[in-house]
Amino acid sequence: MPGVRCPNCEKFASLETEEEPEIISDDTDGDADNGYTLNGEVRIVRTCVDCREELKEAILEFEIECPKNFDPDTWDYELEAHPTERVQSTNKKGRPIKKARYQKSFYGAEITAVFNRHGADKDEEPPTQSVTVEEQASYFEDLV
């Protein structure tokens, strides 16, 4: 499997994910009877270690359940995204994978929604919901 060649450096590049994930869309969906959900997409970029050129990306969908009494007309929400990274170091049977070559790397984002009700007491703790979305490194799309 060939590596990623950086067009700026003109060499095979090591990749990193130092940039914060970017929330590219968000919207509420649902109704008062069945409840509301917050749906959106987050973009994760892998860049060249040497020149910071964007080489790969993944756009992941997320869904967060809104609080029970949520109403889009009387509530606001704020979204934050933080990068996540993990390595799958065990196989399907739970046995350790000893060679790093066979371990799978996953990159993603933890998205946190803080819900604020209009007119709520300042001492009242706003409801918070979080979800983590991730993609295996080998499934990121090439940008070059």
Secondary structure, DSSP 8 states (H G I E B T S, - for coil): ----EETTTTEE--EE--S--EEEEEEEEEETTTEEEEEEEEEEEEEETTT--EEEEEEEEEEEE--TT--TTTEEEEEEEEEEEEEE-B-TTS-B--SGGG-EEEEEEEEEEEEEETT--TTS---EEEEEEEEEGGGSEE--
